[in-house]
Amino acid sequence: MQIVIVIAVITLILLSGVKIAQEYQRAIVFRLGRFQSIKGPGLYLLIPLIERQQKVDIRTRTVDLEQQETITKDSVTIKVNAVLWFKVINPESAIIQVADYNKAVYQFSVTALRNIIGQHTLDEVLREREQINNTLQQIVDSTTEPWGIKIEMVEMKDVEIPEGMQRAMAREAEAIREKRARIVKAEAELEASIKLTQGAKVMEGSPVAIELRRMQMLSEIGIDNNTTTIMLIPSDFTNAAKSFSEYISKKTE
């Protein structure tokens, strides 16, 4: 009976060493406190009472960086939050090199976000968001690399600007739009004056063109419902009529 009990206890101890790791998990095995190996995925064995394990999830994780109130390079106080994607690529370093890699990555990312915002003006933060995201990713990734962590992507999610600054920016944008409208109008007037000058030069050397233009003006006047129509008579015609009238007067005397 005692032999059966001993065998049963030994069997249970041996079975306690049978472990299973999922496809997305890796087991860091320590033997008498020293790193031994990385196990998984699948079935593996541990020496009971001598070896212990600590599992690591190697899937990509998403971390929402809480909203940070920081000051830009041009002394504007804004609130910024971001999203961070990272994964463990070296489970051994993630467990041995840092006590809590999740907390370490989060805290350093928040600090780096505040620092990089302080190095840019408000306009740069609003216009060059992609460039700031890439710079932030490189900074965090270079620091977390010894921990066995890969930063896959960082994205600023929202930038909150003070209400007074929003009104100032709206007035500035309106002034810029008005300036552009005036420039476009001035350019159009300049182009029209150039075309009119060119047309005048052409008609100056061609009396036929002048007469055709006069006829066109008469036709355009006739389109509208006008009560009075002014006709432009060529000066050559009036001079000829005057000479003819004088000739008739001399004949009748």
VEXDREN-2710 file (C-alpha; in Angstrom, 1 decimal):
% VEXDREN-2710
k/r/px/py/pz
1/MET/0.0/0.0/0.0
2/GLN/2.8/2.4/0.8
3/ILE/4.5/1.6/-2.5
4/VAL/1.3/2.5/-4.3
5/ILE/1.2/5.8/-2.5
6/VAL/4.8/6.6/-3.3
7/ILE/4.3/5.7/-6.9
8/ALA/1.2/7.9/-7.1
9/VAL/3.1/10.9/-5.5
10/ILE/6.0/10.5/-7.9
11/THR/3.6/10.3/-10.8
12/LEU/1.8/13.5/-9.7
13/ILE/5.1/15.3/-9.3
14/LEU/6.2/14.2/-12.8
15/LEU/2.9/15.2/-14.3
16/SER/3.2/18.6/-12.7
17/GLY/6.2/19.2/-14.9
18/VAL/4.2/18.8/-18.1
19/LYS/3.4/22.3/-19.5
20/ILE/1.7/23.7/-22.6
21/ALA/2.3/27.1/-24.2
22/GLN/0.0/28.6/-26.8
23/GLU/1.2/29.6/-30.2
24/TYR/1.4/33.2/-29.1
25/GLN/3.2/32.4/-25.9
26/ARG/6.8/31.7/-24.9
27/ALA/8.0/30.3/-21.6
28/ILE/11.1/31.6/-20.0
29/VAL/12.5/28.7/-17.9
30/PHE/14.7/29.2/-14.8
31/ARG/16.7/26.4/-13.2
32/LEU/17.5/27.0/-9.6
33/GLY/17.1/30.8/-10.3
34/ARG/19.3/30.9/-13.4
35/PHE/18.0/31.3/-17.0
36/GLN/17.9/28.0/-18.7
37/SER/16.0/28.2/-22.0
38/ILE/12.9/29.4/-23.9
39/LYS/10.2/26.8/-24.3
40/GLY/7.1/26.7/-26.5
41/PRO/4.8/26.8/-28.3
42/GLY/3.3/23.4/-27.6
43/LEU/4.1/20.7/-25.1
44/TYR/7.3/20.8/-23.0
45/LEU/8.6/19.5/-19.7
46/LEU/9.9/21.2/-16.6
47/ILE/11.9/19.5/-13.8
48/PRO/9.6/19.7/-10.8
49/LEU/10.9/21.7/-7.8
50/ILE/14.0/22.7/-9.7
51/GLU/12.7/24.6/-12.7
52/ARG/10.1/27.3/-12.9
53/GLN/8.7/29.3/-15.8
54/GLN/7.4/32.7/-16.7
55/LYS/5.2/33.1/-19.8
56/VAL/5.4/36.0/-22.2
57/ASP/2.8/37.0/-24.7
58/ILE/4.5/37.9/-28.0
59/ARG/1.5/39.3/-29.8
60/THR/1.3/43.0/-30.7
61/ARG/-0.2/45.1/-27.9
62/THR/-2.1/48.4/-28.1
63/VAL/-1.5/51.0/-25.4
64/ASP/-3.5/54.1/-25.1
65/LEU/-1.3/56.9/-23.8
66/GLU/-3.4/59.1/-21.5
67/GLN/-3.8/62.8/-22.4
68/GLN/-0.8/64.9/-21.6
69/GLU/-0.8/68.6/-21.0
70/THR/2.4/70.1/-22.3
71/ILE/3.8/73.3/-23.6
72/THR/5.0/73.7/-27.2
73/LYS/8.2/75.5/-28.3
74/ASP/6.2/78.7/-28.9
75/SER/4.8/78.6/-25.3
76/VAL/1.3/77.3/-26.2
77/THR/-0.3/74.9/-23.7
78/ILE/-2.0/72.0/-25.5
79/LYS/-3.3/68.5/-24.5
80/VAL/-2.1/65.6/-26.6
81/ASN/-2.9/61.8/-26.4
82/ALA/-1.5/59.0/-28.5
83/VAL/-1.7/55.3/-29.3
84/LEU/1.3/52.9/-29.1
85/TRP/1.7/49.5/-30.7
86/PHE/4.5/47.2/-29.6
87/LYS/5.4/43.6/-29.3
88/VAL/8.0/41.4/-27.5
89/ILE/10.6/40.1/-29.9
90/ASN/13.1/38.8/-27.3
91/PRO/11.2/37.2/-24.4
92/GLU/14.4/36.5/-22.4
93/SER/15.4/40.2/-22.4
94/ALA/11.8/41.3/-21.7
95/ILE/11.8/39.3/-18.5
96/ILE/15.4/39.6/-17.3
97/GLN/16.4/43.2/-18.3
98/VAL/13.3/45.1/-17.0
99/ALA/11.0/44.4/-14.0
100/ASP/7.8/45.2/-15.8
101/TYR/8.2/45.9/-19.5
102/ASN/4.6/47.0/-20.0
103/LYS/4.9/49.7/-17.4
104/ALA/8.4/50.7/-18.6
105/VAL/7.3/51.1/-22.2
106/TYR/4.2/53.1/-21.2
107/GLN/6.1/55.5/-18.9
108/PHE/8.9/56.1/-21.3
109/SER/6.5/56.7/-24.2
110/VAL/4.6/59.3/-22.2
111/THR/7.8/61.1/-21.3
112/ALA/9.1/61.0/-24.8
113/LEU/5.7/62.4/-26.1
114/ARG/5.9/65.4/-23.8
115/ASN/9.5/66.1/-24.7
116/ILE/9.0/65.9/-28.4
117/ILE/6.0/68.2/-28.3
118/GLY/8.1/70.7/-26.4
119/GLN/10.6/70.7/-29.3
120/HIS/8.0/71.8/-31.9
121/THR/5.8/74.9/-32.4
122/LEU/2.1/74.6/-32.4
123/ASP/2.0/74.9/-36.2
124/GLU/4.5/72.1/-36.6
125/VAL/2.5/69.8/-34.2
126/LEU/-0.6/70.4/-36.4
127/ARG/1.0/70.2/-39.8
128/GLU/3.8/67.7/-39.3
129/ARG/2.0/65.1/-37.2
130/GLU/3.3/62.2/-39.3
131/GLN/6.9/63.3/-39.0
132/ILE/6.5/63.7/-35.2
133/ASN/5.0/60.2/-35.0
134/ASN/8.0/58.7/-36.8
135/THR/10.5/60.6/-34.7
136/LEU/8.7/59.5/-31.5
137/GLN/8.6/55.9/-32.7
138/GLN/12.4/55.9/-33.3
139/ILE/13.2/57.4/-29.9
140/VAL/11.0/54.9/-28.0
141/ASP/12.2/52.0/-30.1
142/SER/15.9/52.8/-29.6
143/THR/15.3/52.8/-25.8
144/THR/13.2/49.7/-25.6
145/GLU/15.4/47.6/-27.9
146/PRO/17.6/46.3/-25.1
147/TRP/14.5/45.2/-23.3
148/GLY/13.6/43.0/-26.3
149/ILE/10.6/45.3/-27.2
150/LYS/9.9/46.4/-30.8
151/ILE/7.8/49.6/-31.2
152/GLU/5.8/49.0/-34.4
153/MET/3.9/52.3/-34.6
154/VAL/3.0/55.5/-32.7
155/GLU/0.1/57.8/-33.6
156/MET/-1.0/61.0/-32.0
157/LYS/-4.7/60.6/-31.7
158/ASP/-5.9/64.1/-30.7
159/VAL/-4.5/67.5/-30.1
160/GLU/-6.6/69.8/-27.9
161/ILE/-6.0/73.5/-28.4
162/PRO/-7.1/76.3/-25.9
163/GLU/-10.3/78.0/-27.0
164/GLY/-8.7/81.4/-27.2
165/MET/-6.0/80.0/-29.5
166/GLN/-8.7/78.4/-31.7
167/ARG/-10.4/81.8/-32.2
168/ALA/-7.1/83.4/-33.1
169/MET/-6.3/80.7/-35.6
170/ALA/-9.7/81.0/-37.1
171/ARG/-9.2/84.8/-37.6
172/GLU/-5.8/84.1/-39.1
173/ALA/-7.2/81.6/-41.5
174/GLU/-10.0/84.0/-42.5
175/ALA/-7.4/86.8/-43.2
176/ILE/-5.3/84.4/-45.3
177/ARG/-8.4/83.5/-47.4
178/GLU/-9.3/87.1/-47.9
179/LYS/-5.7/87.9/-48.9
180/ARG/-5.8/85.1/-51.5
181/ALA/-9.1/86.3/-52.9
182/ARG/-7.8/89.8/-53.3
183/ILE/-4.7/88.5/-55.0
184/VAL/-6.7/86.4/-57.4
185/LYS/-9.0/89.4/-58.2
186/ALA/-6.0/91.7/-58.8
187/GLU/-4.4/89.1/-61.1
188/ALA/-7.6/88.8/-63.0
189/GLU/-7.9/92.5/-63.5
190/LEU/-4.2/92.7/-64.6
191/GLU/-4.7/90.0/-67.1
192/ALA/-7.9/91.7/-68.4
193/SER/-6.1/95.0/-68.8
194/ILE/-3.3/93.4/-70.7
195/LYS/-5.8/91.7/-73.1
196/LEU/-7.7/95.0/-73.5
197/THR/-4.4/96.8/-74.3
198/GLN/-3.5/94.2/-76.9
199/GLY/-7.0/94.4/-78.5
200/ALA/-6.7/98.2/-78.6
201/LYS/-3.4/98.0/-80.4
202/VAL/-4.8/95.6/-83.0
203/MET/-7.9/97.8/-83.7
204/GLU/-5.7/100.9/-83.8
205/GLY/-4.0/99.5/-86.9
206/SER/-7.1/98.1/-88.5
207/PRO/-10.1/100.5/-89.1
208/VAL/-12.2/97.5/-90.2
209/ALA/-11.7/95.9/-86.8
210/ILE/-12.9/99.1/-85.2
211/GLU/-16.1/99.1/-87.3
212/LEU/-16.7/95.5/-86.5
213/ARG/-16.4/96.2/-82.8
214/ARG/-18.9/99.1/-83.1
215/MET/-21.4/96.8/-84.9
216/GLN/-20.9/94.2/-82.2
217/MET/-21.6/96.8/-79.5
218/LEU/-24.8/97.8/-81.3
219/SER/-26.0/94.2/-81.4
220/GLU/-25.2/93.8/-77.7
221/ILE/-27.2/97.0/-76.9
222/GLY/-30.1/95.7/-78.9
223/ILE/-30.3/92.5/-76.7
224/ASP/-31.3/94.5/-73.6
225/ASN/-34.6/96.2/-73.2
226/ASN/-33.3/99.7/-73.5
227/THR/-35.5/102.7/-74.3
228/THR/-32.6/104.7/-75.6
229/THR/-29.9/103.5/-78.0
230/ILE/-26.7/105.4/-78.7
231/MET/-25.2/104.8/-82.1
232/LEU/-21.5/105.5/-82.7
233/ILE/-21.0/107.0/-86.2
234/PRO/-17.5/106.8/-87.6
235/SER/-15.8/110.2/-87.9
236/ASP/-14.9/109.5/-91.6
237/PHE/-18.6/109.1/-92.3
238/THR/-19.5/112.5/-90.7
239/ASN/-16.7/114.3/-92.5
240/ALA/-17.9/112.9/-95.8
241/ALA/-21.5/113.9/-95.1
242/LYS/-20.4/117.4/-94.2
243/SER/-18.4/117.8/-97.4
244/PHE/-21.4/116.5/-99.4
245/SER/-23.7/119.0/-97.8
246/GLU/-21.3/121.9/-98.6
247/TYR/-21.1/120.7/-102.2
248/ILE/-24.9/120.7/-102.6
249/SER/-25.1/124.2/-101.0
250/LYS/-22.7/125.6/-103.6
251/LYS/-24.6/124.1/-106.5
252/THR/-27.9/125.6/-105.4
253/GLU/-26.5/129.1/-105.1
END
